[in-house]
Amino acid sequence: MDRRNFFQSSALVTSGALAGCALPGVAQQAKTPFHVPAVNIPIVGSDEVFPVRRIYCIGRNYAAHAREMGSDPTREPPFFFQKPTDAIQFVPAGTVVDHPYPPLTQNYHYEAELVACLGAGGRNIPVAKALDLVYGYTLGLDMTRRDLQRAMGDQKKPWEIGKSFDRSAPIGAVHKVSQTGHFTQGAIWLKVNGQIKQNANLNQMIWSVAEQISKLSEANELFPGDIIYSGTPENVGPVVRGDVIEMHIDGLPNLSVKIV
Ligand code: MN
């Protein structure tokens, strides 16, 4: 008996409780001893919110950034990591949200990224069908404790402490594909205190959003609510308390945070 059959035949799971479950075996209607808040992002032009299931991020997806991180972009297959869902820090358009400088680092970096938000899932999705899974797009910062990421990499240990920490994923509202179309080109830039730092084009991605979805779906079954940070261009760099980050992607409202 496989795992799925075991759980579905188990008395622990009541009939119907599996509906809407990401994976079998967890009864979502069961009583819980305390409340864990859901992580939702507003959807522009809608009274619905986008429920975030998982945050995936691709590494080194612009050639010049891969080189600045010390790898050869021509030979490296795509690789992914995750942030915890509650690392989301929603940043409303037209506001500057306070973003706390995190503990344990002396080299805190910005990474400006396009984020694809999935409304459907699946396994082994062909590239030609992959964009059908996208519900919408937004922009986000993959904030990184670069010193910890590098130190762990040097020791061949997991990157997690450098990438996956509280509020490491500032993000804007979700814009539906039906309103924006897909983002395959257009300017992506980031300023610190009004000075341009990152400045590139989405068409410089090594692996397109469609290719990322396809590749990721070979490793994990994808589900509605999964979001994918699609990588950052070159010229990542540090911020300190008091700095204001503003990022832009053509077709989306800018996102701004102040490091406090
Ligand atoms: Mn990144």
Boltz pocket constraint, residues with backbone or C-beta under 6 A from the ligand:
constraints:
  - pocket:
      binder: B
      contacts: [[A, 57], [A, 58], [A, 59], [A, 111], [A, 113], [A, 142], [A, 229], [A, 231], [A, 232]]
      max_distance: 6.0
